[in-house]
Amino acid sequence: MLSNFSRLLIDPNRGLDDPTLVMRLSDGAIVPGNRHIDATGIAERVARYYKPYDVAIDLAIEAALAAGHPPAIIALHSFTPFWKGVARPWHVGVLWDYEGRLARPLIAALQHEGDLVVGDNEPYHGGLPGDTIDRHAIRRGLLDALIEVRQDLIASDATARDWGARLARIVAPCVSALRAA
C-alpha cells in the first residue's frame, strides 16, 4: 500500500491519538499548512486521507488471511540525513518492538551487505502504540518490520528503484525463512 500524500499533511503511520498525527513543527520549522489547523481540519484529513489508507490495508490483510496466506507487514519510510543539525550516519534502519521476529533477520541481512550502516531501532525507536505496525500486524500476530531509508539515498527515480530492488532481494528470503520455520 502506498500513500500518495506527504506525512506532513497527516501521518498515516501514527495512531489517531498521537500528538504528531498532524505536525505543526518539523525539525524546528513551522509547517505552514498545519500552523493553524484545528480539530475540524484534522478530522477532515483523517476522513479524506488517513481512513481510506487504513481501510485499504485492513481489506488487503483480511483478503490474504481469508485465502490462507498470512502477509508480512512491512512499513517503508524515509528519514532526513540531518535532524536538528546533527548528521544521521545510517543508510537504513529497521524499527521494531516486541519480539522482532522479522526485524532481527532483516537487520542481519542488511548488515551482511557490507556497504551499509544499519540502524537497529535507529533513527527512531520502534513501537509506537496505535501506529501502522501495531494496528495491522502486531494485533494479528503477523510478521512485521518498519524499514527507514535515508532520503538522500533515494532522491532520484533511479536510486529509489535500486533501493526497491535491493530491499525486495533482502526482505523476501527473510520472510520465506521465517514462514518455513
MDTraj code that builds the backbone (N, CA, C; nanometers):
import mdtraj as md
import numpy as np

residues = "MET LEU SER ASN PHE SER ARG LEU LEU ILE ASP PRO ASN ARG GLY LEU ASP ASP PRO THR LEU VAL MET ARG LEU SER ASP GLY ALA ILE VAL PRO GLY ASN ARG HIS ILE ASP ALA THR GLY ILE ALA GLU ARG VAL ALA ARG TYR TYR LYS PRO TYR ASP VAL ALA ILE ASP LEU ALA ILE GLU ALA ALA LEU ALA ALA GLY HIS PRO PRO ALA ILE ILE ALA LEU HIS SER PHE THR PRO PHE TRP LYS GLY VAL ALA ARG PRO TRP HIS VAL GLY VAL LEU TRP ASP TYR GLU GLY ARG LEU ALA ARG PRO LEU ILE ALA ALA LEU GLN HIS GLU GLY ASP LEU VAL VAL GLY ASP ASN GLU PRO TYR HIS GLY GLY LEU PRO GLY ASP THR ILE ASP ARG HIS ALA ILE ARG ARG GLY LEU LEU ASP ALA LEU ILE GLU VAL ARG GLN ASP LEU ILE ALA SER ASP ALA THR ALA ARG ASP TRP GLY ALA ARG LEU ALA ARG ILE VAL ALA PRO CYS VAL SER ALA LEU ARG ALA ALA".split()
xyz = np.array([
    [0.0846, -0.1171, 0.0000],
    [0.0000, 0.0000, 0.0000],
    [0.0891, 0.1234, 0.0000],
    [0.0553, 0.2174, -0.0783],
    [0.1317, 0.3409, -0.0836],
    [0.0414, 0.4571, -0.0480],
    [0.0936, 0.5459, 0.0320],
    [0.0203, 0.6703, 0.0496],
    [0.0682, 0.7622, -0.0619],
    [-0.0187, 0.8428, -0.1117],
    [0.0179, 0.9349, -0.2182],
    [0.0127, 1.0791, -0.1694],
    [0.0460, 1.0953, -0.0422],
    [0.0461, 1.2278, 0.0177],
    [0.1587, 1.2349, 0.1191],
    [0.2011, 1.3554, 0.1479],
    [0.3103, 1.3775, 0.2422],
    [0.2659, 1.3477, 0.3847],
    [0.3582, 1.2936, 0.4622],
    [0.3315, 1.2703, 0.6040],
    [0.3183, 1.4029, 0.6788],
    [0.3543, 1.5140, 0.6161],
    [0.3330, 1.6440, 0.6789],
    [0.1865, 1.6862, 0.6699],
    [0.1125, 1.6306, 0.5737],
    [-0.0307, 1.6562, 0.5634],
    [-0.1017, 1.5860, 0.6790],
    [-0.0788, 1.4558, 0.6896],
    [-0.1243, 1.3732, 0.8009],
    [-0.0402, 1.2466, 0.7931],
    [0.0007, 1.1960, 0.9057],
    [0.0902, 1.0810, 0.9062],
    [0.0091, 0.9538, 0.9281],
    [-0.0134, 0.8753, 0.8210],
    [-0.0959, 0.7559, 0.8362],
    [-0.0279, 0.6456, 0.9170],
    [0.1003, 0.6625, 0.9481],
    [0.1695, 0.5654, 1.0318],
    [0.1379, 0.5863, 1.1799],
    [0.0919, 0.7026, 1.2175],
    [0.0664, 0.7335, 1.3578],
    [-0.0721, 0.6858, 1.4007],
    [-0.0865, 0.6683, 1.5296],
    [-0.2181, 0.6407, 1.5863],
    [-0.3009, 0.7682, 1.5875],
    [-0.4318, 0.7540, 1.5870],
    [-0.5196, 0.8715, 1.5835],
    [-0.5038, 0.9622, 1.7050],
    [-0.4561, 0.9083, 1.8160],
    [-0.4399, 0.9907, 1.9355],
    [-0.2974, 1.0444, 1.9504],
    [-0.2116, 1.0201, 1.8519],
    [-0.0732, 1.0670, 1.8578],
    [-0.0692, 1.2183, 1.8331],
    [-0.0028, 1.2941, 1.9191],
    [0.0020, 1.4394, 1.9000],
    [0.0784, 1.4810, 1.7736],
    [0.1550, 1.3892, 1.7142],
    [0.2273, 1.4224, 1.5909],
    [0.1539, 1.3718, 1.4666],
    [0.0268, 1.3366, 1.4803],
    [-0.0542, 1.2941, 1.3661],
    [-0.0503, 1.4003, 1.2568],
    [-0.0660, 1.5243, 1.2951],
    [-0.0507, 1.6387, 1.2045],
    [0.0556, 1.7285, 1.2673],
    [0.1717, 1.7279, 1.2047],
    [0.2867, 1.8010, 1.2599],
    [0.2733, 1.9515, 1.2373],
    [0.2846, 2.0268, 1.3444],
    [0.2865, 2.1723, 1.3315],
    [0.4299, 2.2235, 1.3147],
    [0.5254, 2.1470, 1.3697],
    [0.6683, 2.1766, 1.3565],
    [0.7382, 2.0530, 1.3038],
    [0.8353, 2.0739, 1.2151],
    [0.9182, 1.9635, 1.1677],
    [1.0620, 2.0119, 1.1631],
    [1.1461, 1.9500, 1.2413],
    [1.2877, 1.9863, 1.2526],
    [1.3034, 2.1358, 1.2806],
    [1.2188, 2.1867, 1.3670],
    [1.2276, 2.3262, 1.4091],
    [1.1585, 2.4254, 1.3171],
    [1.1085, 2.3788, 1.2038],
    [1.0404, 2.4694, 1.1087],
    [0.8895, 2.4529, 1.1211],
    [0.8200, 2.5644, 1.1163],
    [0.6734, 2.5611, 1.1176],
    [0.6253, 2.5052, 0.9845],
    [0.5298, 2.4136, 0.9891],
    [0.4667, 2.3610, 0.8682],
    [0.3500, 2.4547, 0.8379],
    [0.3644, 2.5390, 0.7342],
    [0.2644, 2.6452, 0.7113],
    [0.1205, 2.5972, 0.7030],
    [0.0939, 2.4876, 0.6329],
    [-0.0426, 2.4386, 0.6178],
    [-0.1012, 2.3793, 0.7446],
    [-0.0162, 2.3575, 0.8445],
    [-0.0635, 2.2968, 0.9691],
    [-0.0611, 2.3942, 1.0858],
    [-0.0059, 2.5099, 1.0640],
    [0.0166, 2.6055, 1.1726],
    [-0.1095, 2.6355, 1.2526],
    [-0.2196, 2.6576, 1.1820],
    [-0.3440, 2.6974, 1.2494],
    [-0.4535, 2.5913, 1.2388],
    [-0.4162, 2.4682, 1.2086],
    [-0.5190, 2.3648, 1.1912],
    [-0.5895, 2.3376, 1.3241],
    [-0.7202, 2.3201, 1.3146],
    [-0.7995, 2.2909, 1.4346],
    [-0.8520, 2.1480, 1.4271],
    [-0.9311, 2.1100, 1.5261],
    [-0.9833, 1.9735, 1.5327],
    [-1.0682, 1.9395, 1.4101],
    [-1.1426, 2.0354, 1.3590],
    [-1.2244, 2.0106, 1.2399],
    [-1.1358, 1.9837, 1.1194],
    [-1.0298, 2.0613, 1.1037],
    [-0.9370, 2.0403, 0.9931],
    [-0.8681, 1.9053, 1.0014],
    [-0.8315, 1.8659, 1.1211],
    [-0.7678, 1.7348, 1.1394],
    [-0.8688, 1.6237, 1.1078],
    [-0.9915, 1.6385, 1.1544],
    [-1.0951, 1.5382, 1.1276],
    [-1.1189, 1.5238, 0.9768],
    [-1.1148, 1.6344, 0.9038],
    [-1.1315, 1.6288, 0.7582],
    [-1.0164, 1.5512, 0.6938],
    [-0.8950, 1.5723, 0.7410],
    [-0.7798, 1.4996, 0.6866],
    [-0.7863, 1.3511, 0.7221],
    [-0.8329, 1.3226, 0.8428],
    [-0.8496, 1.1819, 0.8818],
    [-0.9467, 1.1143, 0.7857],
    [-1.0604, 1.1783, 0.7598],
    [-1.1621, 1.1195, 0.6724],
    [-1.1131, 1.1074, 0.5275],
    [-1.0429, 1.2066, 0.4790],
    [-1.0025, 1.2108, 0.3373],
    [-0.8778, 1.1278, 0.3072],
    [-0.7830, 1.1240, 0.3991],
    [-0.6539, 1.0605, 0.3706],
    [-0.6248, 0.9391, 0.4591],
    [-0.6368, 0.9581, 0.5896],
    [-0.5956, 0.8556, 0.6850],
    [-0.6852, 0.7321, 0.6775],
    [-0.8149, 0.7510, 0.6899],
    [-0.9082, 0.6376, 0.6951],
    [-0.9054, 0.5536, 0.5667],
    [-0.9076, 0.6143, 0.4466],
    [-0.9012, 0.5297, 0.3266],
    [-0.7722, 0.4467, 0.3197],
    [-0.6612, 0.5038, 0.3601],
    [-0.5338, 0.4316, 0.3639],
    [-0.5435, 0.3147, 0.4617],
    [-0.5958, 0.3411, 0.5798],
    [-0.6084, 0.2400, 0.6840],
    [-0.7039, 0.1283, 0.6424],
    [-0.8163, 0.1644, 0.5841],
    [-0.9154, 0.0650, 0.5395],
    [-0.8569, -0.0208, 0.4281],
    [-0.7827, 0.0385, 0.3357],
    [-0.7223, -0.0381, 0.2258],
    [-0.6260, -0.1437, 0.2794],
    [-0.5482, -0.1069, 0.3804],
    [-0.4561, -0.2034, 0.4409],
    [-0.5356, -0.3161, 0.5078],
    [-0.6371, -0.2803, 0.5849],
    [-0.7197, -0.3818, 0.6515],
    [-0.7818, -0.4781, 0.5508],
    [-0.8363, -0.4253, 0.4419],
    [-0.9008, -0.5103, 0.3419],
    [-0.8004, -0.6048, 0.2770],
    [-0.6812, -0.5552, 0.2448],
    [-0.5788, -0.6402, 0.1836],
    [-0.5352, -0.7507, 0.2789],
    [-0.5178, -0.7162, 0.4056],
    [-0.4779, -0.8171, 0.5052],
    [-0.5875, -0.9213, 0.5221],
    [-0.7105, -0.8768, 0.5368],
    [-0.8211, -0.9710, 0.5565],
    [-0.8386, -1.0627, 0.4354],
    [-0.8180, -1.0104, 0.3142],
    [-0.8273, -1.0941, 0.1939],
    [-0.7165, -1.1993, 0.1940],
    [-0.5953, -1.1598, 0.2304],
    [-0.4836, -1.2546, 0.2358],
    [-0.5086, -1.3614, 0.3422],
    [-0.5573, -1.3206, 0.4580],
    [-0.5859, -1.4163, 0.5649],
    [-0.6967, -1.5134, 0.5231],
    [-0.8007, -1.4605, 0.4581],
    [-0.9115, -1.5455, 0.4133],
    [-0.8650, -1.6474, 0.3093],
    [-0.7627, -1.6110, 0.2313],
    [-0.7081, -1.7007, 0.1300],
    [-0.6050, -1.7969, 0.1891],
    [-0.5802, -1.7843, 0.3203],
    [-0.4852, -1.8723, 0.3859],
    [-0.3398, -1.8328, 0.3673],
    [-0.3170, -1.7062, 0.3369],
    [-0.1808, -1.6557, 0.3145],
    [-0.1530, -1.5369, 0.4065],
    [-0.1200, -1.5628, 0.5323],
    [-0.0929, -1.4510, 0.6239],
    [0.0211, -1.3646, 0.5695],
    [-0.0029, -1.2363, 0.5543],
    [0.1013, -1.1492, 0.4990],
    [0.2022, -1.1063, 0.6055],
    [0.3182, -1.0677, 0.5597],
    [0.4135, -0.9959, 0.6445],
    [0.3867, -0.8482, 0.6202],
    [0.3801, -0.7718, 0.7260],
    [0.3519, -0.6295, 0.7144],
    [0.4831, -0.5530, 0.7290],
    [0.5208, -0.4856, 0.6218],
    [0.6457, -0.4093, 0.6217],
    [0.6115, -0.2656, 0.5844],
    [0.6304, -0.1769, 0.6792],
    [0.6100, -0.0349, 0.6533],
    [0.7432, 0.0212, 0.6055],
    [0.7399, 0.1006, 0.5007],
    [0.8608, 0.1574, 0.4429],
    [0.8507, 0.3085, 0.4466],
    [0.9500, 0.3702, 0.5085],
    [0.9538, 0.5152, 0.5235],
    [1.0929, 0.5653, 0.4879],
    [1.1052, 0.6963, 0.4841],
    [1.2372, 0.7570, 0.4657],
    [1.2620, 0.8539, 0.5798],
    [1.3900, 0.8847, 0.6004],
    [1.4259, 0.9801, 0.7049],
    [1.5279, 1.0782, 0.6502],
    [1.5324, 1.1960, 0.7109],
    [1.6225, 1.3006, 0.6651],
    [1.7665, 1.2700, 0.7056],
    [1.8643, 1.3123, 0.6230],
    [2.0052, 1.2871, 0.6552],
    [2.0537, 1.3642, 0.7777],
    [1.9830, 1.4704, 0.8134],
    [2.0177, 1.5515, 0.9310],
    [1.8917, 1.5735, 1.0120],
    [1.9056, 1.5786, 1.1433],
    [1.7935, 1.6137, 1.2304],
    [1.8467, 1.7078, 1.3363],
    [1.7866, 1.8251, 1.3427],
    [1.8282, 1.9292, 1.4372],
    [1.9773, 1.9574, 1.4244],
    [2.0242, 1.9600, 1.2974],
    [2.1618, 1.9949, 1.2679],
    [2.2630, 1.8832, 1.2868],
    [2.2189, 1.7656, 1.3266],
    [2.3100, 1.6534, 1.3510],
    [2.2955, 1.5518, 1.2379],
    [2.4110, 1.5116, 1.1809],
    [2.4096, 1.4124, 1.0738],
    [2.3636, 1.2776, 1.1272],
    [2.2883, 1.2091, 1.0450],
    [2.2435, 1.0737, 1.0776],
    [2.3257, 0.9767, 0.9926],
    [2.4064, 0.8923, 1.0550],
    [2.5001, 0.8100, 0.9792],
    [2.4380, 0.6887, 0.9099],
    [2.3198, 0.6496, 0.9484],
    [2.2616, 0.5262, 0.8987],
    [2.2172, 0.5418, 0.7535],
    [2.2380, 0.4385, 0.6751],
    [2.1825, 0.4330, 0.5398],
    [2.0388, 0.3825, 0.5459],
    [2.0180, 0.2884, 0.6360],
    [1.8881, 0.2245, 0.6502],
    [1.8716, 0.1845, 0.7966],
    [1.7509, 0.1887, 0.8425],
    [1.7219, 0.1436, 0.9777],
    [1.6035, 0.0492, 0.9771],
    [1.6031, -0.0421, 1.0715],
    [1.4893, -0.1322, 1.0884],
    [1.4353, -0.1079, 1.2283],
    [1.3092, -0.0697, 1.2338],
    [1.2449, -0.0397, 1.3613],
    [1.1551, -0.1569, 1.3999],
    [1.1534, -0.1841, 1.5278],
    [1.0740, -0.2961, 1.5751],
    [1.0436, -0.2796, 1.7224],
    [0.9478, -0.3592, 1.7672],
    [0.9101, -0.3651, 1.9069],
    [0.8675, -0.5089, 1.9331],
    [0.8458, -0.5427, 2.0546],
    [0.8054, -0.6775, 2.0940],
    [0.9163, -0.7763, 2.0605],
    [0.8884, -0.8830, 1.9873],
    [0.9893, -0.9874, 1.9721],
    [1.0839, -0.9663, 1.8550],
    [1.0536, -0.8854, 1.7567],
    [1.1447, -0.8606, 1.6459],
    [1.1684, -0.9806, 1.5566],
    [1.0682, -1.0662, 1.5447],
    [1.0812, -1.1902, 1.4666],
    [1.1339, -1.1657, 1.3254],
    [1.0824, -1.0669, 1.2564],
    [1.1279, -1.0351, 1.1208],
    [1.2382, -0.9304, 1.1225],
    [1.2323, -0.8383, 1.2148],
    [1.3300, -0.7291, 1.2180],
    [1.4725, -0.7792, 1.2381],
    [1.4911, -0.8722, 1.3269],
    [1.6275, -0.9207, 1.3552],
    [1.6937, -0.9836, 1.2322],
    [1.6269, -1.0746, 1.1598],
    [1.6903, -1.1270, 1.0388],
    [1.7098, -1.0203, 0.9308],
    [1.6195, -0.9235, 0.9239],
    [1.6370, -0.8141, 0.8268],
    [1.7616, -0.7324, 0.8597],
    [1.7798, -0.7008, 0.9861],
    [1.8982, -0.6252, 1.0278],
    [2.0243, -0.7030, 0.9914],
    [2.0254, -0.8316, 1.0218],
    [2.1430, -0.9140, 0.9909],
    [2.1684, -0.9195, 0.8408],
    [2.0639, -0.9351, 0.7607],
    [2.0801, -0.9414, 0.6153],
    [2.1301, -0.8081, 0.5593],
    [2.0785, -0.6988, 0.6110],
    [2.1253, -0.5668, 0.5657],
    [2.2704, -0.5453, 0.6055],
    [2.3070, -0.5846, 0.7254],
    [2.4464, -0.5722, 0.7691],
    [2.5382, -0.6591, 0.6848],
    [2.4893, -0.7736, 0.6433],
    [2.5679, -0.8657, 0.5604],
    [2.6007, -0.8059, 0.4233],
    [2.5247, -0.7072, 0.3796],
    [2.5527, -0.6416, 0.2521],
    [2.6942, -0.5832, 0.2498],
    [2.7447, -0.5421, 0.3658],
    [2.8822, -0.4957, 0.3765],
    [2.9066, -0.3490, 0.3468],
    [2.8134, -0.2819, 0.2822],
    [2.8346, -0.1414, 0.2473],
    [2.7335, -0.0481, 0.3138],
    [2.6622, -0.0988, 0.4127],
    [2.5557, -0.0207, 0.4761],
    [2.5817, 0.0005, 0.6240],
    [2.5493, 0.1203, 0.6691],
    [2.5402, 0.1458, 0.8125],
    [2.3931, 0.1230, 0.8463],
    [2.3673, 0.0203, 0.9259],
    [2.2313, -0.0239, 0.9532],
    [2.1938, 0.0120, 1.0959],
    [2.0813, 0.0771, 1.1111],
    [2.0320, 0.1120, 1.2434],
    [1.9373, 0.0061, 1.2973],
    [1.9625, -0.0365, 1.4186],
    [1.8725, -0.1266, 1.4906],
    [1.7907, -0.0356, 1.5821],
    [1.6649, -0.0127, 1.5422],
    [1.5793, 0.0863, 1.6084],
    [1.6411, 0.2257, 1.6010],
    [1.7020, 0.2547, 1.4885],
    [1.7552, 0.3869, 1.4563],
    [1.7120, 0.4213, 1.3152],
    [1.6794, 0.5432, 1.2845],
    [1.6998, 0.6636, 1.3632],
    [1.5896, 0.6904, 1.4648],
    [1.4949, 0.6001, 1.4748],
    [1.3877, 0.6134, 1.5728],
    [1.3766, 0.4814, 1.6473],
    [1.3117, 0.4850, 1.7609],
    [1.2819, 0.3605, 1.8319],
    [1.1509, 0.3065, 1.7773],
    [1.1466, 0.1771, 1.7545],
    [1.0251, 0.1147, 1.7045],
    [0.9175, 0.1075, 1.8110],
    [0.8012, 0.0773, 1.7683],
    [0.6917, 0.0532, 1.8599],
    [0.6190, 0.1763, 1.9077],
    [0.5378, 0.2335, 1.8209],
    [0.4503, 0.3433, 1.8616],
    [0.3100, 0.2859, 1.8798],
    [0.2544, 0.2955, 1.9993],
    [0.1182, 0.2439, 2.0178],
    [0.0229, 0.3069, 1.9168],
    [-0.0525, 0.2235, 1.8478],
    [-0.1512, 0.2709, 1.7514],
    [-0.0949, 0.2962, 1.6129],
    [0.0376, 0.2759, 1.5913],
    [0.0926, 0.3012, 1.4577],
    [0.0521, 0.1889, 1.3617],
    [0.0909, 0.2012, 1.2364],
    [0.0515, 0.1047, 1.1337],
    [0.0864, -0.0377, 1.1737],
    [0.2087, -0.0585, 1.2183],
    [0.2518, -0.1924, 1.2569],
    [0.1674, -0.2442, 1.3730],
    [0.1428, -0.1607, 1.4718],
    [0.0614, -0.2003, 1.5865],
    [-0.0817, -0.2321, 1.5436],
    [-0.1412, -0.1419, 1.4649],
    [-0.2817, -0.1583, 1.4243],
    [-0.3028, -0.2801, 1.3357],
    [-0.2097, -0.3049, 1.2456],
    [-0.2360, -0.4054, 1.1427],
    [-0.1587, -0.5356, 1.1592],
    [-0.0419, -0.5333, 1.2196],
    [0.0395, -0.6551, 1.2282],
    [0.0411, -0.7157, 1.3677],
    [0.0847, -0.6379, 1.4646],
    [0.1042, -0.6922, 1.5991],
    [-0.0273, -0.7445, 1.6559],
    [-0.1326, -0.6734, 1.6374],
    [-0.2618, -0.7164, 1.6922],
    [-0.3122, -0.8462, 1.6297],
    [-0.2608, -0.8780, 1.5090],
    [-0.2998, -1.0022, 1.4411],
    [-0.1918, -1.1103, 1.4534],
    [-0.0794, -1.0776, 1.5151],
    [0.0291, -1.1743, 1.5275],
    [0.1049, -1.1984, 1.3981],
    [0.1043, -1.1021, 1.3063],
    [0.1715, -1.1169, 1.1773],
    [0.3177, -1.0742, 1.1868],
    [0.3995, -1.1270, 1.0965],
    [0.5376, -1.0807, 1.0848],
    [0.5360, -0.9333, 1.0499],
    [0.6307, -0.8575, 1.1076],
    [0.6298, -0.7141, 1.0815],
    [0.7677, -0.6530, 1.0964],
    [0.7868, -0.5419, 1.0284],
    [0.9058, -0.4578, 1.0455],
    [0.8755, -0.3231, 0.9819],
    [0.9445, -0.2227, 1.0297],
    [0.9365, -0.0903, 0.9702],
    [1.0775, -0.0570, 0.9214],
    [1.0913, -0.0344, 0.7920],
    [1.2202, -0.0036, 0.7319],
    [1.2246, 0.1445, 0.6989],
    [1.3332, 0.2093, 0.7397],
    [1.3561, 0.3516, 0.7112],
    [1.4805, 0.3630, 0.6238],
    [1.4702, 0.4306, 0.5097],
    [1.5844, 0.4545, 0.4208],
    [1.6136, 0.6039, 0.4212],
    [1.7413, 0.6387, 0.4287],
    [1.7792, 0.7807, 0.4312],
    [1.7434, 0.8465, 0.2982],
    [1.6799, 0.9618, 0.3058],
    [1.6227, 1.0286, 0.1890],
    [1.7224, 1.0600, 0.0785],
    [1.8438, 1.0985, 0.1134],
    [1.9392, 1.1330, 0.0083],
    [1.9800, 1.0120, -0.0742],
    [1.9548, 0.8919, -0.0247],
    [1.9898, 0.7701, -0.0971],
    [1.8809, 0.7265, -0.1948],
    [1.7646, 0.7905, -0.1859],
    [1.6530, 0.7569, -0.2747],
    [1.5980, 0.8833, -0.3414],
    [1.6856, 0.9795, -0.3644],
    [1.6429, 1.1109, -0.4128],
    [1.6045, 1.1126, -0.5609],
    [1.6523, 1.0182, -0.6392],
    [1.6167, 1.0142, -0.7816],
    [1.5344, 0.8885, -0.8081],
    [1.4670, 0.8868, -0.9222],
    [1.3897, 0.7682, -0.9584],
    [1.4806, 0.6453, -0.9662],
    [1.5994, 0.6640, -1.0224],
    [1.6918, 0.5506, -1.0388],
    [1.7378, 0.4962, -0.9039],
    [1.7755, 0.5838, -0.8109],
    [1.8227, 0.5347, -0.6809],
    [1.7079, 0.4756, -0.5992],
    [1.5885, 0.5309, -0.6144],
    [1.4725, 0.4733, -0.5453],
    [1.4436, 0.3334, -0.5997],
    [1.4504, 0.3156, -0.7319],
    [1.4302, 0.1829, -0.7904],
    [1.5384, 0.0860, -0.7432],
    [1.6636, 0.1341, -0.7384],
    [1.7735, 0.0486, -0.6918],
    [1.7486, 0.0012, -0.5487],
    [1.7066, 0.0929, -0.4618],
    [1.6786, 0.0549, -0.3234],
    [1.5583, -0.0389, -0.3156],
    [1.4573, -0.0142, -0.3991],
    [1.3421, -0.1038, -0.4018],
    [1.3829, -0.2459, -0.4385],
    [1.4679, -0.2572, -0.5405],
    [1.5158, -0.3891, -0.5817],
    [1.6018, -0.4528, -0.4723],
    [1.6859, -0.3721, -0.4106],
    [1.7727, -0.4236, -0.3039],
    [1.6897, -0.4751, -0.1866],
    [1.5920, -0.3969, -0.1455],
    [1.5090, -0.4398, -0.0328],
    [1.4267, -0.5632, -0.0676],
    [1.3756, -0.5702, -0.1899],
    [1.2997, -0.6891, -0.2308],
    [1.3890, -0.8131, -0.2260],
    [1.5125, -0.7991, -0.2722],
    [1.6077, -0.9101, -0.2715],
    [1.6391, -0.9546, -0.1285],
    [1.6400, -0.8612, -0.0341],
    [1.6755, -0.8913, 0.1045],
    [1.5546, -0.9380, 0.1860],
    [1.4425, -0.8713, 0.1688],
    [1.3244, -0.8993, 0.2513],
    [1.2634, -1.0355, 0.2196],
    [1.2476, -1.0677, 0.0927],
    [1.1777, -1.1915, 0.0543],
    [1.2378, -1.3160, 0.1194],
    [1.3697, -1.3366, 0.1153],
    [1.4232, -1.4572, 0.1802],
    [1.4060, -1.4571, 0.3319],
    [1.4100, -1.3408, 0.3933],
    [1.3896, -1.3342, 0.5391],
    [1.2484, -1.3793, 0.5745],
    [1.1505, -1.3311, 0.4989],
    [1.0110, -1.3700, 0.5231],
    [0.9935, -1.5192, 0.4946],
    [1.0473, -1.5655, 0.3828],
    [1.0343, -1.7076, 0.3463],
    [1.0948, -1.7981, 0.4525],
    [1.2109, -1.7628, 0.5028],
    [1.2775, -1.8453, 0.6040],
    [1.1936, -1.8535, 0.7318],
    [1.1335, -1.7430, 0.7713],
    [1.0502, -1.7450, 0.8921],
    [0.9234, -1.8264, 0.8713],
    [0.8677, -1.8194, 0.7525],
    [0.7464, -1.8974, 0.7247],
    [0.7764, -2.0466, 0.7212],
    [0.8957, -2.0809, 0.6746],
    [0.9336, -2.2215, 0.6660],
    [0.9680, -2.2822, 0.8017],
    [1.0047, -2.1955, 0.8967],
    [1.0498, -2.2440, 1.0287],
    [0.9345, -2.2940, 1.1128],
])
top = md.Topology()
chain = top.add_chain()
for i, resn in enumerate(residues, 1):
    res = top.add_residue(resn, chain, resSeq=i)
    for name in ("N", "CA", "C"):
        top.add_atom(name, md.element.get_by_symbol(name[0]), res)
traj = md.Trajectory(xyz[None], top)
